[in-house]
Amino acid sequence: MDKLNNSKRAIKGTITKIETFVEESGNHTPTKLDIKLKRVQEMNRKIDELKDQYYDIKDISVNRNYNSVHNHENAISQTNSKLKLEIKLPEIPLPVFRGRYDEWPSFKSQFDNIISNNNDLSESQKLYYLKASLQGDAKLLEAVDDSFESLITALKTRFENKRLLTETHINAILEIEKLTSESARDIRTMTDILSKNIRALKLLGFERNNLSDLILLNIILKKIDRETRKQFEQSIDSNQIPELDTFIMFLEKRSQTIDSINRSAPITHKPKQVPFHKGKIFLNSNDSSNSCAICKLPHLTYKCSAYQNMKVSDRFNQIKRLNLCINCLKEHHKIKDCKSKNSCSVCKKRHHTSLHIFEAIPLPLSTTLANELTPLPDMQGSTTPDHSYTFSNCVGEKKNILLPTAMVYLRGAEDQLFPCKVILGSHLSFIRQRLANKLPLKKEKINASISGLGEITLRVKQKVNTVIQNKNGDFSTPLELLIVPYITTTSIHRMDATKVKIPSNIDLADKDFGIPGEIDMLIGCELFFELLRPNKFRSPCEKWLFQEIVFGYIVVGSFDKFEEKSYCGLAINAKINSDSLNQQLQAFCEMEKVDESSSKHSLEHSLEEEICETQYQNTHYRTEEGRYVVQLPLKKIHTV
């Protein structure tokens, strides 16, 4: 490079001399001019050569820099390749679409990005992935022909319905459940639903404005709990019209505050108490002394046909539930306050004649029946033996029936799978309350009465819609389930499953079929027959039937009881001996009876006691609602 610079300076000096020669005045001979012209031409040639040499050096420098950068990029690429080999990213699962209108835009966008816009996939591959993504109602949709374009067009025609999508999002906002108490989780759920559907409506072309925000704000204000509403009203001026965004931010902050309070609150461990189940019956407040307390018709209680058809024990329990006097069968007082002079016409004790229990004549039990009567364990912890028995389902042989059960999977709100044990065969389908709360899916309010064995009626107030599937995932179907507190257990008795010769080539629907356990679901007959498959066979001993369903093989049959105690899950306890009820009734009467000896010592009362008695006699009364009112006596305080 230095050599080129020296040549450049030499050429520049020569050009300067030629320039001076030209500018000098005077006559120059043609020979000198010709020599100078040749010198100029030579300088031009040297200048061109010098330029070429400069350009060659620049090319060499660029090539060197390029090679350096290229080598650096190769090194980075090799490093990234090594990192990719060391870090294995999880596979991206296919998006799932179950036929809900509000889920279609999100599914369409994800599926297009992953599958539809992938030019490396063939049409048949795209069709396969699309069918694998469809579940529930969407899977039942039929296309014109078996091609990807035909199926995607059918889906667009069905679910890209702007009107239905709009109604779906608006209804989701209007149907937000009202909050009855302070709950951070419920408040967050409310804000999530509101924000999600507002964004969806915006994508459909419905922009927010002041009027829409005001309407939405008033709708949500009516759905929050009382304390949250109070806090919000205190956070704004009385004349200020609140904004929807401000309200949503308030709800977010409110949920965080409740969370912080709940986390900082000390946890107190209360002693575990034995649950007490108290029966209740709601009565009409418009009562009269001549109306029946049971059916509310204008006749006395003991003349009621329903009352007369009851057993004595049932009559007694009914009287206790209705808080009636056991002597006159009327309301608003106990037996100690009963003014009726009548008593039992049989034993002359203070109870109604219809409640008298006649002594039962003991009859000898047959040996077979006596063997089938097994005392139930004492559920109240009393030391007095309770002669309660249950009849087994078969008198001649000690057998228990194995109910057909299966393990299935329910899909929750976020596509989690929850395993549960089900019994197959019912008019409707039911789910246990505890499992329904775990899913957690949106519960719909209903008002239905379910009657079963003995016409016992159960009130059902909620239902839930979910998808049931097997463990392999090759079968799934939507299912509507009524929510009940409890269903049943599979069996009271444990069965020795090792005695059942199960073929090694079958997959059981419930591998723990011999172990007693609580049932989470009861599947109705509407779906049951769709679960059946043609394969079935009996065991060599003819006691067991193996039936194949979509969840595997179910086992049905009877087995011998090998426990000493015998119970029956669906039987009514029969009170064989009435002595226990007699003792309970007598104890109840004695407890309610006023001690007569106390009246003999009335003259021995002190002055203060006499004042209290007089105060009580002059001030006590009973209200129309049945409440007992008395004015308390107060001592006078004398100042010194």
LUMDREN-530703 format. One line per field, with one value per residue (C-alpha): residue number from 1; residue in one letter; x, y, z. Coordinates in steps of 0.2 Angstrom, whole numbers, plus 2048, in hexadecimal, padded with zeros to 3 digits. Each point is the difference from the previous one (the first is absolute). Layout:
// LUMDREN-530703
i <- NUM, ...;
aa <- A, ...;
u <- X, ...;
v <- Y, ...;
w <- Z, ...;
END
This chain:
// LUMDREN-530703
i <- 1, 2, 3, 4, 5, 6, 7, 8, 9, 10, 11, 12, 13, 14, 15, 16, 17, 18, 19, 20, 21, 22, 23, 24, 25, 26, 27, 28, 29, 30, 31, 32, 33, 34, 35, 36, 37, 38, 39, 40, 41, 42, 43, 44, 45, 46, 47, 48, 49, 50, 51, 52, 53, 54, 55, 56, 57, 58, 59, 60, 61, 62, 63, 64, 65, 66, 67, 68, 69, 70, 71, 72, 73, 74, 75, 76, 77, 78, 79, 80, 81, 82, 83, 84, 85, 86, 87, 88, 89, 90, 91, 92, 93, 94, 95, 96, 97, 98, 99, 100, 101, 102, 103, 104, 105, 106, 107, 108, 109, 110, 111, 112, 113, 114, 115, 116, 117, 118, 119, 120, 121, 122, 123, 124, 125, 126, 127, 128, 129, 130, 131, 132, 133, 134, 135, 136, 137, 138, 139, 140, 141, 142, 143, 144, 145, 146, 147, 148, 149, 150, 151, 152, 153, 154, 155, 156, 157, 158, 159, 160, 161, 162, 163, 164, 165, 166, 167, 168, 169, 170, 171, 172, 173, 174, 175, 176, 177, 178, 179, 180, 181, 182, 183, 184, 185, 186, 187, 188, 189, 190, 191, 192, 193, 194, 195, 196, 197, 198, 199, 200, 201, 202, 203, 204, 205, 206, 207, 208, 209, 210, 211, 212, 213, 214, 215, 216, 217, 218, 219, 220, 221, 222, 223, 224, 225, 226, 227, 228, 229, 230, 231, 232, 233, 234, 235, 236, 237, 238, 239, 240, 241, 242, 243, 244, 245, 246, 247, 248, 249, 250, 251, 252, 253, 254, 255, 256, 257, 258, 259, 260, 261, 262, 263, 264, 265, 266, 267, 268, 269, 270, 271, 272, 273, 274, 275, 276, 277, 278, 279, 280, 281, 282, 283, 284, 285, 286, 287, 288, 289, 290, 291, 292, 293, 294, 295, 296, 297, 298, 299, 300, 301, 302, 303, 304, 305, 306, 307, 308, 309, 310, 311, 312, 313, 314, 315, 316, 317, 318, 319, 320, 321, 322, 323, 324, 325, 326, 327, 328, 329, 330, 331, 332, 333, 334, 335, 336, 337, 338, 339, 340, 341, 342, 343, 344, 345, 346, 347, 348, 349, 350, 351, 352, 353, 354, 355, 356, 357, 358, 359, 360, 361, 362, 363, 364, 365, 366, 367, 368, 369, 370, 371, 372, 373, 374, 375, 376, 377, 378, 379, 380, 381, 382, 383, 384, 385, 386, 387, 388, 389, 390, 391, 392, 393, 394, 395, 396, 397, 398, 399, 400, 401, 402, 403, 404, 405, 406, 407, 408, 409, 410, 411, 412, 413, 414, 415, 416, 417, 418, 419, 420, 421, 422, 423, 424, 425, 426, 427, 428, 429, 430, 431, 432, 433, 434, 435, 436, 437, 438, 439, 440, 441, 442, 443, 444, 445, 446, 447, 448, 449, 450, 451, 452, 453, 454, 455, 456, 457, 458, 459, 460, 461, 462, 463, 464, 465, 466, 467, 468, 469, 470, 471, 472, 473, 474, 475, 476, 477, 478, 479, 480, 481, 482, 483, 484, 485, 486, 487, 488, 489, 490, 491, 492, 493, 494, 495, 496, 497, 498, 499, 500, 501, 502, 503, 504, 505, 506, 507, 508, 509, 510, 511, 512, 513, 514, 515, 516, 517, 518, 519, 520, 521, 522, 523, 524, 525, 526, 527, 528, 529, 530, 531, 532, 533, 534, 535, 536, 537, 538, 539, 540, 541, 542, 543, 544, 545, 546, 547, 548, 549, 550, 551, 552, 553, 554, 555, 556, 557, 558, 559, 560, 561, 562, 563, 564, 565, 566, 567, 568, 569, 570, 571, 572, 573, 574, 575, 576, 577, 578, 579, 580, 581, 582, 583, 584, 585, 586, 587, 588, 589, 590, 591, 592, 593, 594, 595, 596, 597, 598, 599, 600, 601, 602, 603, 604, 605, 606, 607, 608, 609, 610, 611, 612, 613, 614, 615, 616, 617, 618, 619, 620, 621, 622, 623, 624, 625, 626, 627, 628, 629, 630, 631, 632, 633, 634, 635, 636, 637, 638, 639, 640;
aa <- M, D, K, L, N, N, S, K, R, A, I, K, G, T, I, T, K, I, E, T, F, V, E, E, S, G, N, H, T, P, T, K, L, D, I, K, L, K, R, V, Q, E, M, N, R, K, I, D, E, L, K, D, Q, Y, Y, D, I, K, D, I, S, V, N, R, N, Y, N, S, V, H, N, H, E, N, A, I, S, Q, T, N, S, K, L, K, L, E, I, K, L, P, E, I, P, L, P, V, F, R, G, R, Y, D, E, W, P, S, F, K, S, Q, F, D, N, I, I, S, N, N, N, D, L, S, E, S, Q, K, L, Y, Y, L, K, A, S, L, Q, G, D, A, K, L, L, E, A, V, D, D, S, F, E, S, L, I, T, A, L, K, T, R, F, E, N, K, R, L, L, T, E, T, H, I, N, A, I, L, E, I, E, K, L, T, S, E, S, A, R, D, I, R, T, M, T, D, I, L, S, K, N, I, R, A, L, K, L, L, G, F, E, R, N, N, L, S, D, L, I, L, L, N, I, I, L, K, K, I, D, R, E, T, R, K, Q, F, E, Q, S, I, D, S, N, Q, I, P, E, L, D, T, F, I, M, F, L, E, K, R, S, Q, T, I, D, S, I, N, R, S, A, P, I, T, H, K, P, K, Q, V, P, F, H, K, G, K, I, F, L, N, S, N, D, S, S, N, S, C, A, I, C, K, L, P, H, L, T, Y, K, C, S, A, Y, Q, N, M, K, V, S, D, R, F, N, Q, I, K, R, L, N, L, C, I, N, C, L, K, E, H, H, K, I, K, D, C, K, S, K, N, S, C, S, V, C, K, K, R, H, H, T, S, L, H, I, F, E, A, I, P, L, P, L, S, T, T, L, A, N, E, L, T, P, L, P, D, M, Q, G, S, T, T, P, D, H, S, Y, T, F, S, N, C, V, G, E, K, K, N, I, L, L, P, T, A, M, V, Y, L, R, G, A, E, D, Q, L, F, P, C, K, V, I, L, G, S, H, L, S, F, I, R, Q, R, L, A, N, K, L, P, L, K, K, E, K, I, N, A, S, I, S, G, L, G, E, I, T, L, R, V, K, Q, K, V, N, T, V, I, Q, N, K, N, G, D, F, S, T, P, L, E, L, L, I, V, P, Y, I, T, T, T, S, I, H, R, M, D, A, T, K, V, K, I, P, S, N, I, D, L, A, D, K, D, F, G, I, P, G, E, I, D, M, L, I, G, C, E, L, F, F, E, L, L, R, P, N, K, F, R, S, P, C, E, K, W, L, F, Q, E, I, V, F, G, Y, I, V, V, G, S, F, D, K, F, E, E, K, S, Y, C, G, L, A, I, N, A, K, I, N, S, D, S, L, N, Q, Q, L, Q, A, F, C, E, M, E, K, V, D, E, S, S, S, K, H, S, L, E, H, S, L, E, E, E, I, C, E, T, Q, Y, Q, N, T, H, Y, R, T, E, E, G, R, Y, V, V, Q, L, P, L, K, K, I, H, T, V;
u <- 800, 80F, 807, 7F0, 800, 812, 7FB, 7F1, 80B, 80C, 7F2, 7F9, 811, 802, 7EE, 805, 80F, 7F6, 7F3, 80E, 807, 7EF, 7FD, 811, 800, 80A, 802, 803, 806, 7F6, 80C, 7FF, 7ED, 800, 80C, 7F4, 7F1, 807, 805, 7EE, 7FA, 80C, 7FA, 7EE, 805, 809, 7F1, 7F5, 80D, 800, 7ED, 800, 80C, 7F6, 7F0, 809, 806, 7ED, 7FA, 80D, 7FA, 7EE, 803, 809, 7F2, 7F3, 80A, 802, 7ED, 7FB, 80B, 7F9, 7EE, 805, 806, 7F0, 7F6, 80A, 7FD, 7ED, 7FF, 809, 7F3, 7F2, 806, 802, 7EF, 7F1, 7F0, 7EF, 7F5, 7F3, 7EF, 7F2, 7F3, 7EF, 7EF, 7F0, 7F3, 7FE, 7FD, 80B, 80F, 7FF, 80A, 80E, 801, 800, 80E, 80B, 7FC, 804, 811, 805, 7F8, 7F7, 80E, 80D, 805, 80A, 7F0, 7F6, 7ED, 7FD, 80B, 7F7, 7F0, 806, 806, 7EF, 7F6, 80B, 7FD, 7ED, 7F7, 7EE, 7F3, 80D, 805, 7EF, 800, 7FF, 809, 7FB, 80F, 80F, 80C, 809, 7F8, 7EE, 801, 808, 7F3, 7F2, 807, 801, 7EE, 7FA, 80A, 805, 7EE, 803, 7EE, 802, 812, 7F9, 7F2, 80B, 80C, 7F2, 7F7, 811, 801, 7ED, 801, 80F, 7FB, 7FC, 80C, 7F9, 810, 811, 80A, 811, 7FE, 7EE, 804, 80F, 7F5, 7F3, 80D, 808, 7EF, 7FC, 811, 800, 7EF, 803, 810, 7F6, 7F2, 80E, 807, 7EF, 7FF, 7F7, 809, 7FE, 7F8, 7FA, 7EF, 805, 80D, 7F2, 7F4, 80D, 805, 7EF, 7FD, 810, 7FC, 7F0, 80A, 80E, 7FE, 7FA, 811, 809, 7F2, 802, 813, 7FE, 7F3, 80B, 80F, 7F7, 7F7, 7ED, 7FE, 80D, 7FB, 80C, 809, 800, 813, 802, 7F3, 809, 811, 7F7, 7FA, 811, 807, 7F1, 804, 813, 7FB, 7F4, 80E, 80C, 7F4, 7FC, 812, 805, 7F1, 805, 7FA, 7F6, 7FD, 7EF, 7FD, 7F8, 7EE, 7F4, 7F5, 7EE, 7F3, 7F0, 7F0, 7F6, 7EF, 7FA, 7EE, 7F4, 7FF, 7ED, 7FC, 7F1, 7FC, 7F4, 80B, 80A, 813, 805, 7F5, 7F9, 7EE, 7F2, 800, 808, 812, 7FB, 7F2, 80B, 801, 812, 803, 7F5, 809, 811, 808, 801, 812, 7FE, 7F2, 80C, 80E, 7F4, 7F9, 812, 805, 7F1, 803, 7EF, 7FA, 800, 7F0, 7F4, 809, 800, 80D, 809, 802, 808, 7F8, 804, 7F6, 7F1, 7F0, 7F6, 7F9, 800, 80D, 803, 7F0, 80A, 80E, 7FA, 811, 803, 800, 7F3, 7F7, 806, 812, 7FD, 80B, 7F8, 80B, 805, 7FD, 811, 800, 80E, 80A, 805, 812, 803, 7F9, 808, 811, 7FD, 7FC, 810, 801, 806, 80E, 7FA, 801, 7FC, 80E, 7F2, 804, 7EE, 7FF, 7F5, 7F7, 801, 801, 802, 7FA, 80D, 7FB, 7FF, 7F9, 806, 813, 80C, 804, 803, 7FE, 80E, 7FA, 808, 80C, 80D, 80D, 7FD, 807, 7F7, 807, 801, 7FF, 812, 800, 807, 7FB, 7F8, 7FF, 7F0, 7F7, 7EF, 7F1, 7F8, 7ED, 7F3, 7F2, 80B, 812, 807, 810, 806, 800, 813, 806, 7F5, 809, 811, 7FD, 7FC, 7F3, 7F2, 7F1, 7EE, 7F2, 7F1, 7F1, 7FD, 7F9, 808, 7F6, 808, 7FD, 7F1, 7FB, 80D, 802, 810, 801, 80D, 805, 80F, 807, 810, 805, 810, 809, 803, 80D, 80A, 813, 806, 7F7, 7F8, 7EE, 7F9, 7EE, 7F7, 7F6, 7F4, 801, 7F4, 80A, 7FB, 809, 803, 7FD, 805, 80E, 804, 7FE, 801, 80A, 812, 802, 80F, 804, 80E, 7F2, 7FA, 809, 802, 807, 811, 7FB, 7F1, 801, 7F5, 7F5, 803, 80F, 7FB, 7EE, 802, 804, 7F1, 801, 7F5, 7F8, 803, 7F4, 7F0, 7FF, 7EE, 7F9, 800, 813, 802, 7FB, 80C, 80E, 7FD, 80B, 7FC, 80D, 7FA, 803, 7FE, 80C, 802, 7F6, 7F2, 800, 808, 7FB, 80D, 7F8, 80B, 7FC, 80A, 809, 805, 7F8, 7F4, 7FD, 7EF, 7FB, 7FD, 80D, 800, 802, 810, 7FE, 7F7, 7F5, 7F3, 7F8, 7F6, 802, 7EF, 7F4, 7F5, 805, 7F1, 7FE, 7FB, 7FF, 7F6, 807, 80D, 7F3, 7F5, 80F, 804, 7ED, 800, 810, 7FA, 7F0, 809, 80C, 7F2, 7F6, 801, 806, 7F1, 80A, 806, 7EE, 800, 80F, 7F9, 7FD, 813, 805, 80A, 7FA, 80A, 7F9, 7EE, 804, 807, 7F1, 7F4, 80A, 7FF, 7ED, 7FC, 80B, 802, 7F7, 802, 801, 7F7, 810, 800, 80E, 800, 802, 803, 807, 80F, 800, 80E, 808, 800, 811, 801, 80D, 808;
v <- 800, 80C, 7FC, 805, 811, 804, 7FD, 80B, 80E, 7FE, 801, 80F, 809, 7FC, 807, 810, 803, 7FD, 80C, 80D, 7FE, 803, 810, 807, 80E, 7FF, 7F6, 7EE, 7F6, 7F2, 7F3, 805, 800, 7EF, 7FA, 807, 7F8, 7EF, 804, 804, 7F0, 7F6, 808, 7FB, 7EE, 800, 807, 7F2, 7F3, 808, 800, 7ED, 7FC, 80A, 7F6, 7F0, 804, 805, 7EF, 7F6, 80A, 7FD, 7ED, 7FF, 808, 7F5, 7F1, 805, 804, 7F0, 7F6, 809, 7FB, 7EE, 800, 807, 7F4, 7F1, 806, 802, 7EF, 7F9, 809, 7FA, 7EE, 802, 809, 7F6, 80B, 7F8, 7FC, 80C, 7F8, 802, 80D, 7F8, 805, 7F9, 80A, 80F, 810, 80B, 7F4, 800, 811, 7FA, 7EE, 807, 80C, 7F2, 7F3, 80B, 805, 7EE, 7F6, 809, 80C, 7F3, 7FD, 7F0, 7F7, 7F7, 802, 7EE, 804, 811, 7F6, 7F3, 80E, 809, 7F0, 7FD, 811, 7FF, 7F9, 800, 808, 806, 7EE, 7FC, 80D, 7F8, 808, 7FF, 7F4, 7F9, 80F, 80D, 80F, 7F8, 7FD, 811, 808, 7F7, 805, 812, 800, 7F8, 80A, 811, 806, 812, 801, 7F1, 804, 812, 7F8, 7F4, 80D, 80B, 7F2, 7FB, 812, 800, 7EF, 804, 7F8, 80C, 801, 7FC, 802, 807, 7F4, 805, 7F2, 804, 812, 7FB, 7F4, 80E, 80C, 7F3, 7FC, 812, 805, 7F0, 803, 813, 7FC, 7F3, 80C, 80D, 7F3, 7FE, 812, 807, 80E, 806, 812, 809, 7FA, 7ED, 802, 808, 7F2, 7F3, 808, 800, 7EE, 7FB, 80B, 7F6, 7F0, 804, 7FD, 80D, 804, 802, 80B, 80B, 801, 805, 80E, 807, 801, 80C, 810, 800, 80B, 7F7, 7F4, 7F2, 7F8, 7EE, 7FF, 808, 7F3, 7F1, 807, 802, 7EE, 7FA, 809, 7FA, 7EE, 803, 808, 7F2, 7F3, 80A, 800, 7EE, 7FB, 80A, 7FB, 7F3, 7EE, 7FA, 7EE, 7FC, 7EF, 7F4, 7FE, 7F2, 805, 802, 7FE, 809, 7FD, 810, 802, 811, 805, 80D, 80F, 801, 7F3, 7FD, 7F5, 7F6, 7FD, 7F0, 803, 7F3, 803, 811, 7FB, 805, 7F2, 7FA, 7F9, 7EF, 7FE, 802, 7F1, 802, 801, 7F1, 7F5, 803, 7F4, 806, 803, 80A, 80A, 804, 805, 80B, 809, 803, 808, 80B, 806, 7FA, 7FC, 7ED, 802, 80A, 800, 813, 80D, 80E, 7F7, 7F1, 7F3, 809, 80F, 7F5, 806, 7F1, 7F5, 7F1, 7F2, 7EF, 7F6, 7F0, 803, 811, 808, 811, 7FC, 7FF, 7EF, 7FE, 800, 7F2, 7F1, 7EF, 7F2, 7F5, 7ED, 7F8, 7F3, 7F3, 804, 7F2, 7FA, 806, 811, 802, 7FC, 80E, 80D, 809, 80E, 811, 809, 80E, 810, 80B, 7FA, 7FB, 7F2, 7FA, 7F2, 805, 7F1, 805, 7F3, 800, 7F2, 7FA, 7FF, 7ED, 7F5, 7EF, 805, 80C, 80A, 811, 808, 808, 810, 804, 80E, 809, 80D, 80E, 812, 810, 810, 80F, 813, 800, 7F0, 7F6, 7EE, 7FB, 7ED, 7FA, 7EF, 7FE, 7F4, 7FC, 800, 80D, 80B, 810, 804, 806, 807, 802, 812, 7FE, 7FB, 80D, 80D, 7FA, 801, 80F, 803, 80D, 7F9, 804, 803, 7F4, 7FB, 7ED, 7F2, 7EF, 7F1, 7EF, 7F1, 802, 810, 80A, 811, 809, 812, 804, 812, 800, 7F7, 800, 7FC, 7F7, 7F3, 7EE, 7F6, 7F0, 7FF, 7FD, 810, 7F7, 802, 810, 807, 80F, 7FC, 809, 7FC, 805, 805, 7F6, 800, 7EE, 7F0, 7F0, 7F4, 7F1, 7F3, 7FF, 7F0, 7FE, 7F3, 7F5, 804, 7F3, 7F2, 807, 7F8, 80F, 7FD, 808, 807, 80B, 812, 803, 810, 801, 7F6, 803, 7F9, 7F5, 80E, 80A, 812, 810, 802, 811, 7FE, 7F7, 7FE, 7FF, 7F3, 80D, 7FF, 7EF, 7F6, 80A, 7FB, 7ED, 7F6, 7EE, 7F6, 7F8, 7EF, 7F7, 7F9, 7ED, 800, 809, 80D, 80E, 809, 80A, 80D, 80B, 813, 80F, 802, 7ED, 7F1, 801, 7F2, 7FB, 7F2, 7FA, 7FB, 7F8, 80C, 7FC, 80D, 7FC, 80F, 802, 811, 804, 811, 803, 7F9, 808, 7FD, 7F7, 802, 7EF, 804, 80E, 801, 80D, 80C, 7FE, 805, 80F, 806, 7FD, 809, 80F, 801, 800, 80D, 80C, 7FD, 80D, 7FA, 7FF, 801, 811, 807, 7F9, 80C, 80F, 808, 7FE, 80C, 80F, 812, 802, 7F0, 805, 811, 7F7, 7F4, 80F, 809, 7F0, 7FD, 813, 802, 7F0, 7FD, 7F7, 80A, 7FB, 7F8, 7F5, 809, 800, 811, 804, 810, 7FD, 806, 80C, 804, 812, 807, 80B, 80E, 804;
w <- 800, 804, 7EF, 7F7, 80A, 7FB, 7ED, 803, 806, 7F2, 7F3, 809, 7FF, 7ED, 7FD, 809, 7F5, 7F0, 807, 803, 7EF, 7F7, 80B, 7FC, 7F2, 7F1, 7F0, 801, 7F2, 7F9, 806, 812, 7FF, 7F8, 80F, 80D, 7F8, 800, 812, 804, 7F7, 80B, 810, 7FB, 7FE, 811, 808, 7F9, 806, 811, 801, 7FC, 80D, 80D, 7FB, 801, 812, 804, 7F9, 80A, 810, 7FD, 7FD, 810, 80A, 7F7, 804, 812, 802, 7F7, 80C, 80F, 7F9, 7FE, 812, 806, 7F6, 806, 812, 7FD, 7F9, 80F, 80B, 7F6, 802, 813, 803, 7F9, 800, 803, 7F1, 7FC, 802, 7F3, 805, 805, 7FA, 808, 7F7, 80B, 7F6, 80C, 7FD, 7ED, 7FD, 80C, 7F8, 7EE, 804, 808, 7F4, 7F1, 807, 804, 7F2, 7F3, 7FB, 801, 7EE, 804, 804, 7F3, 7FF, 807, 80F, 803, 800, 80C, 80C, 7FF, 804, 80F, 806, 800, 80F, 806, 7F5, 7F4, 7FC, 7FB, 7F2, 7EE, 7F1, 7EE, 7FC, 809, 7FD, 80B, 7F7, 801, 812, 805, 7F5, 809, 811, 7FA, 7FA, 810, 80D, 7F8, 803, 806, 807, 80B, 805, 806, 809, 809, 806, 806, 809, 808, 808, 805, 808, 80B, 811, 80E, 80E, 811, 80B, 7FF, 7F5, 7F7, 7F4, 7FB, 7FE, 7F4, 7F7, 7FD, 7F9, 7F5, 7F8, 7FE, 7F8, 7F5, 7F9, 7FD, 7F6, 7F6, 7FC, 7FA, 7F4, 7F9, 7FC, 810, 807, 812, 803, 80F, 7FF, 7FF, 80E, 80B, 7FD, 803, 810, 807, 7FB, 80A, 80F, 803, 800, 80D, 812, 80C, 808, 7F0, 7F9, 810, 7FE, 7EE, 804, 80D, 7F4, 7F4, 802, 802, 7F0, 7F6, 7F2, 802, 7F1, 7FB, 800, 811, 807, 7F8, 808, 811, 7FF, 7FC, 80F, 80B, 7FC, 805, 810, 805, 7FC, 80B, 80E, 7FF, 7FF, 80F, 80B, 80D, 7FE, 80F, 802, 807, 808, 7F5, 804, 7FC, 7F2, 806, 7F2, 805, 7F6, 7FB, 7FA, 7FA, 806, 7FB, 80C, 7FE, 80D, 80A, 80F, 7F6, 7F1, 7FE, 803, 7F3, 7F1, 804, 7FD, 80C, 80B, 810, 7FF, 807, 7F3, 7F1, 7F5, 7FD, 813, 803, 7F2, 809, 80C, 812, 7FF, 7F0, 809, 80E, 7F5, 7F6, 810, 805, 7EF, 800, 812, 806, 811, 802, 80B, 7F6, 7EF, 7FF, 7FD, 809, 811, 808, 80B, 810, 7FA, 7F9, 807, 7FA, 80D, 7F5, 800, 7F9, 802, 801, 80C, 807, 7FD, 7F9, 7EE, 7F2, 7FE, 7EE, 806, 80C, 7FC, 803, 806, 7F1, 802, 7FE, 7F1, 7FE, 7F0, 7F4, 801, 7EE, 803, 811, 7F8, 7F3, 80E, 804, 80D, 7F8, 809, 80D, 7F6, 80F, 80C, 80D, 80C, 7FE, 7F3, 7F1, 7F9, 7EE, 7F2, 7ED, 7F5, 7F3, 7EE, 800, 80F, 7FA, 7FD, 806, 7F0, 7FB, 7EE, 7F8, 7F7, 7EE, 803, 7F4, 801, 7F4, 7FE, 800, 7F8, 80B, 7FB, 7FB, 7F7, 80F, 802, 810, 803, 809, 804, 7F8, 801, 7F0, 7FE, 805, 7F9, 801, 803, 810, 807, 812, 807, 806, 7EE, 7F7, 80B, 7FB, 7ED, 801, 7F2, 800, 809, 7FA, 80C, 7FE, 80B, 7FE, 80B, 7FF, 808, 803, 80B, 80B, 7F7, 80A, 7F7, 7FE, 7FB, 7F3, 7FE, 7F4, 7F1, 7F6, 7EE, 7FD, 7F5, 805, 7F8, 803, 805, 7EE, 7FA, 7F1, 807, 806, 801, 808, 80F, 80B, 813, 80E, 810, 810, 811, 800, 7F5, 809, 803, 7F5, 80E, 812, 7FF, 7FA, 7F3, 7FE, 7ED, 7FF, 800, 7F0, 7F1, 7F5, 7EF, 7FD, 7EF, 806, 807, 80E, 801, 813, 806, 812, 7FD, 810, 80C, 808, 7FB, 7FE, 7EF, 7F7, 7F1, 7FB, 7ED, 7F9, 7F4, 7F2, 7FE, 808, 7F0, 7F6, 80B, 7FD, 7F4, 7FA, 809, 810, 809, 810, 80C, 801, 811, 7F8, 80E, 7F6, 7F1, 7F6, 7F5, 7F5, 7FF, 7F9, 811, 801, 807, 80E, 80D, 806, 80B, 812, 80D, 811, 80F, 80A, 80D, 811, 800, 7F2, 7FA, 7F1, 7F7, 7FA, 80D, 80E, 812, 808, 813, 806, 813, 805, 812, 7FB, 7F9, 810, 80A, 7F5, 801, 813, 802, 7F5, 80B, 810, 7FA, 7FA, 810, 80E, 811, 80B, 810, 7FC, 803, 812, 804, 7F8, 811, 804, 7F2, 805, 7FE, 7F0, 7F9, 803, 7F8, 7F1, 7FF, 801, 7F2, 7F5, 803, 7FB, 7F1, 7F6, 7F0, 7EF, 7F0, 7F0, 7F9, 80F, 809, 813, 808, 812, 809, 80A, 812, 805, 810, 806, 804, 80F, 800, 811;
END
